[in-house]
Amino acid sequence: MDDFDNVAKSSLDEWISFLQTGEIPESFTAPGLPEARERLKEAGMSEKELRRYRNYMDNLRDARSALSTSYIDGKADGKAEDAKKMKAKGFDIDLISEITGLSTEEIAGL
């Protein structure tokens, strides 16, 4: 390891560099290193900074969750609307089910 030239060429090289220097450059992407980078940042924070950072991360997770839920709900609403239109035009329920992914029971209830 003493001959390591600090030029990371693989995931293993990135980990070795981190273990030697205690630093993780932003360009390193080996599995586990992004998470380790975040832990290092947290370790260097004051209590106040850490509380603010964790609050920010909680808010970010909540926002992502809300966005994901909205996307999923919107996608489901779109499928139901498409199914209604196909049903109104006389499409076969099994065909509508195949196209939209909705069950025949869901389509019958529209």
N, C-alpha and C positions, 0 to 999 in steps of 0.2 A: 504494500500500500504506500510505502514511502516514495515509490517511483510514479505514483499517480500524477498525471499531468494537469489535473483540474479541467480537462476537456471531456465532458460527459458525452458518451456515444451511445449508451443504452440505459435502460431503466436501472440496471445494477450500478452502472457508473454514476448515475444521478444520486442513488442512495449512498454510495461510498463517499461521494463528494459531500453530501449533507452530513454524514457521520464524522468526516474529517474536519469540516469547517463550522458545522452548526448553523449553516445558512442554506436557504433554499431559494435560488433565483426564480423569478417568475417564469422563465423559459422551461423550467423542469416540470415534466408532466407524468413522471413514473407513477404507477398506481400507489396510492397512499400518501404521496408527497403533497398534493394540494391540501389534504386534511391536516397533515403535519404542519404545513405552513400556517394554517389558521390557528392551530394550537400554539405555535410559537408566538404568533401575534398576541394571542390572549394572555400568554404567560408574561409578556412584557407590559401589560396594561395595569394602571392603577385600579383600585376598587371601583372608583367612580366611572372610569373609562370602561371597565369591564361590564358594569351594570348597564351603561348606555349602549354598549355594543350588543349585549345579549338582548336588550329590549328591541334594538333595531332588527336583529336577526329574527326575533319572535314576530315582529310586525311584518317583516319580509316573507316569512313562512305563511303567515295568515293571508297576506295579499296574494301570494302564489296559489294558495289553496282556494281562495275565493274566485280567482281568475279561472282556475282549472274547473271548478264546479260550474261556473257560468258557461264555460265552453261546452262542457258535457251536457248541461241542461239545454243550451241553445242547439246543439247538434241533435238531441232527442226531439226537441220541438220541431226542428226542420224536417226530420224524418217523418214525424206524425203529420205535418202539413203536406208533405209530398204524398204520403199514403192517402190522405183525404182526397187530394186532387185526382190521384189515380183511381180511387174507388168511385168517385163521382163520374169519371169518364168510362166506367164499366170494366176496368182491368180486373182480371181474375185475382182473388185474394191470395192464392198461393204464389202467384207471380209478384204481387206487391210485397209479400213477405220476403221473397227471395231478393228482391231489389233493395228493400229498405232495411232488412234485418229484423223487422218487427215480427212478433208472433201473429198467427192468424187470429188469435183471440183479441190481441191489441187492435188489430185492423178492424175486426168486426165491431169493436166498441167505439170506433170513430164516427 
